[in-house]
Amino acid sequence: MLDTIRDQAADHHLDIFGAFHADEADGCAPGTMILLSPLEPGFWDHLRGTPDFSGPDPVDTWSRRVIGALAEAAGGEAHFPFGGPPYAPFIRWAIRTGRAWPSPVGMLVHETAGLMISLRGAIWLPAFLELPPVPVASPCETCAQPCLTACPVDALGAHPYDVPACHAYLDTPEGADCLTGGCHVRRACPVSRSFGRDAAQSAHYMRHFHR
């Protein structure tokens, strides 16, 4: 079943971010929770070619339609990290997969996406599927951690996220590169650099963050 969902998701440029055996403590019924994220490179070009892209909230609209259909085909339920409150505990779920960890700068880091995490939704299934083995450690453990010094105004580092400083910098001419190319901290991660995300996708997220 997991391979079938992966193949069907790949048709929409989605990939399985990770999966875990869930219970009531995870905010859902017992079963298997499968998290989906963009399959790179190519996700943004694929999304821009769909009718959803012309709407006011294209990424979430597309995610509801596509992941909802994938969940229905698998006999499961779709969950999304948006549309609340209340919000589904996607950060907890991501860590529960064993493929994501808290990074030195606070945000999650993923084994293949690095700091370019973008969870588009999840599929819950009532069965306990056999899951592949997970990595034994975070990639940060063997990394020089350039993320800690990448922010031009030190908004993200070994301290809580300074949101006002981040927004103030984005309002300056110097902040244009973050707005058009994505957060310097995310881009500094060596795993992120090999992930293949289109800069236009990062720019879209930054515009929504800074609006």
C-alpha positions in Angstrom: 0.0 0.0 0.0 2.8 2.4 0.9 4.4 1.9 -2.5 1.1 2.4 -4.3 0.5 5.7 -2.5 4.1 6.8 -3.3 3.6 6.0 -7.0 0.2 7.8 -7.1 1.6 10.8 -5.3 4.5 11.0 -7.6 2.1 11.6 -10.5 1.3 14.9 -8.8 4.9 15.7 -7.9 4.4 14.7 -4.3 6.6 12.4 -2.2 6.2 10.6 1.1 8.0 12.7 3.7 7.7 10.0 6.2 5.2 7.8 8.0 4.5 6.4 11.5 2.2 4.2 13.4 -0.2 6.6 15.2 -2.3 6.3 18.3 -4.6 8.5 20.4 -1.7 10.5 21.7 -1.0 11.8 18.2 -4.5 13.3 18.0 -6.0 10.7 15.8 -7.3 7.1 15.8 -4.7 4.2 15.7 -3.4 3.5 12.3 -0.7 4.7 9.9 -0.1 8.4 9.2 1.6 9.2 5.9 3.0 12.7 5.4 3.3 14.2 1.9 5.6 16.9 0.7 6.7 18.3 -2.7 8.7 16.0 -4.9 11.6 18.0 -6.2 12.7 19.2 -8.7 9.6 20.0 -10.6 6.8 20.5 -8.1 6.4 24.2 -8.7 6.2 23.9 -12.5 3.7 21.1 -12.1 1.5 23.2 -9.7 1.7 26.3 -12.0 0.3 24.1 -14.8 -2.9 23.3 -12.9 -6.2 25.3 -12.8 -5.8 25.8 -9.0 -2.8 28.2 -9.6 -5.0 31.0 -10.9 -7.0 31.1 -7.6 -6.4 33.2 -4.5 -4.8 30.4 -2.4 -3.4 28.0 -5.0 -1.1 25.8 -2.9 -3.7 25.0 -0.3 -6.5 24.6 -2.8 -4.4 22.2 -4.9 -3.3 20.3 -1.8 -6.9 19.8 -0.6 -8.0 18.6 -4.0 -5.1 16.3 -4.8 -4.4 14.8 -1.3 -8.1 14.5 -0.6 -8.4 12.4 -3.8 -5.4 10.3 -2.9 -6.7 9.6 0.6 -10.1 8.6 -0.7 -8.6 6.2 -3.2 -6.6 4.6 -0.4 -9.6 4.3 1.8 -8.2 6.8 4.3 -8.7 10.3 5.6 -6.8 13.4 4.5 -5.4 15.9 7.0 -3.9 19.3 6.4 -1.6 21.7 8.2 -3.8 24.6 7.4 -7.5 25.5 7.7 -7.6 25.9 11.5 -7.9 26.5 14.3 -7.7 23.9 15.5 -4.7 22.8 13.6 -3.5 19.2 13.2 -0.1 18.6 15.0 2.0 18.4 11.9 5.3 19.3 13.7 4.7 16.4 16.2 3.8 14.1 13.3 6.9 15.1 11.3 9.1 14.2 14.3 7.2 11.0 14.8 8.2 9.8 11.4 11.8 9.5 12.5 12.9 11.5 9.4 12.7 15.0 10.8 14.4 16.6 13.8 14.6 20.1 15.5 17.4 21.9 13.9 20.0 24.2 15.6 17.8 27.2 14.5 14.6 25.8 15.8 12.7 24.9 12.7 12.6 21.2 11.6 15.2 19.7 9.3 14.4 16.7 7.1 16.7 13.9 5.9 16.3 14.9 2.2 14.6 18.3 2.2 16.8 19.9 4.9 15.3 23.1 6.0 13.1 23.3 2.9 10.3 21.4 4.6 6.9 22.0 3.1 4.3 19.6 4.3 1.3 19.7 2.1 -0.9 17.2 3.9 -1.2 13.7 5.3 -3.2 10.5 4.7 -4.3 8.5 7.7 -5.1 4.8 7.1 -6.7 2.5 9.7 -4.2 -0.3 9.0 -0.7 -0.6 10.5 1.4 -0.7 7.4 4.9 -2.1 7.3 7.3 0.9 7.3 10.9 1.1 6.0 13.7 1.7 8.5 14.5 5.3 9.4 17.8 7.2 9.8 19.6 6.8 13.0 20.5 10.5 13.4 19.8 14.0 12.2 22.0 15.3 9.4 22.8 18.2 11.7 25.0 16.0 13.9 27.7 15.8 11.2 27.1 19.3 9.7 29.1 22.5 10.2 25.8 24.2 10.8 26.1 27.2 8.6 22.4 27.9 9.3 23.4 29.4 12.7 25.2 32.4 11.1 23.3 32.7 7.8 20.7 35.3 8.8 21.9 38.9 8.0 20.1 40.2 11.1 20.6 37.2 13.3 16.8 36.6 13.5 17.3 32.9 13.5 20.1 31.4 15.5 20.8 29.7 18.8 17.9 31.7 20.3 14.1 32.1 19.8 13.1 33.4 16.4 13.1 37.2 16.3 10.1 37.7 14.0 10.1 41.6 14.2 13.7 41.7 13.1 13.0 39.4 10.2 10.1 41.4 8.9 12.0 44.7 9.4 14.9 43.4 7.3 12.5 42.2 4.6 11.3 45.8 4.3 14.7 47.0 3.3 16.4 46.9 -0.1 18.9 44.4 1.3 16.1 42.0 2.2 14.9 41.7 -1.4 17.1 38.6 -1.9 15.3 36.8 0.9 12.0 37.7 -0.6 12.8 36.6 -4.1 15.1 33.6 -3.4 14.0 32.4 0.0 15.3 32.6 3.6 19.1 32.7 3.8 19.0 30.3 6.8 17.0 27.7 4.9 19.3 28.1 1.8 22.4 27.7 3.9 21.5 24.1 4.9 23.7 21.7 2.9 20.8 19.3 2.6 18.5 22.1 1.4 20.9 23.1 -1.3 20.8 19.6 -2.9 17.0 19.4 -2.7 16.2 21.2 -5.9 13.4 23.6 -4.8 12.5 26.2 -7.4 13.3 29.7 -6.1 9.9 30.9 -7.3 8.3 28.5 -4.8 10.3 30.0 -1.9 9.4 33.5 -3.1 5.7 32.6 -3.1 5.9 31.4 0.6 8.0 34.5 1.5 5.3 36.8 0.1 2.6 35.1 2.1 4.8 35.2 5.2 5.6 38.9 4.8 2.2 40.2 3.6 
